[in-house]
Amino acid sequence: MPRLDDILDILKKSKHQRPRPVFCPNCQSPKIKLKESYGILPQMYHCEKCGYEGPLILELEPEDSEEPEEP
């Protein structure tokens, strides 16, 4: 069952990732905090700088360390 093994590998990797920095989508401030979270409902965030409240945030993803190959 190669598909099941692939899924299990993905789940293991996602479980052990470090938290990524989050930013406000309105003012790009890092001073955004989780306001409320109710199980299956979307999480709500609050920006301390501009007052934004909503479920959307900007998340910074680490870049791959692989260098592009030159032709």
N, C-alpha and C positions, 0 to 999 in steps of 0.2 A: 504494500500500500504506500507508494511513494507520495501521494497527495497528502495523506495523513501525517507522514513524517515531515513534510514541508510546512504544514500548518503548525505542528508542534514546535518546530524550530523558530518560526516567526513569533509564536506566543512566548517562548522562552526569552527571546531577544527583547521583545517589547516590555516584558515584565521587569527587566533589570536595567532600563534606561534611566539616566539621570534626569531630574526635572529640567525643563528648558526655560530660559528666561521669557517672560511674557510682558507685552507692552500694550498700552491703550491704543485702539484703532483711531481714536479721534486726535490725540495730541502726541502720540508715540512716547508717552511717559512710562517708566518702569514702575511707577507708584500705583499699580492696579492690583486690587485685592479681591479674593473670592468673597462674594457677599452672601450667597445662599446656594445650597445644593440639596435637592430633594430626590435622590434615587435616580429614576429614569428620566426626570425632567431636565432640561438644559441647565447648566450651571450659570449663575448670574454673577457678573463682576462689577466692581465699582472703582472708578479712578479718583484718587484723592486730589489730583491736580486740576482736572477740568470738570469733574462731576459726572462723567459718562457712566451710565448704568446699562448693562445689556449682556447678552450671552456670547458676543464675539470678542475675541482678543487676537493680538498678533503674537505669534510664537516664533522664536529664533531657533532655526535648525542648524546643527553643526555641519560644516562643509566636509565633503569626503576628502580624505588625505591623499587619494590617488591623483597623480599628476597626469594631465592629458598627454597622449602620445603625439609626437610630432610626425607629420607625414614625410 
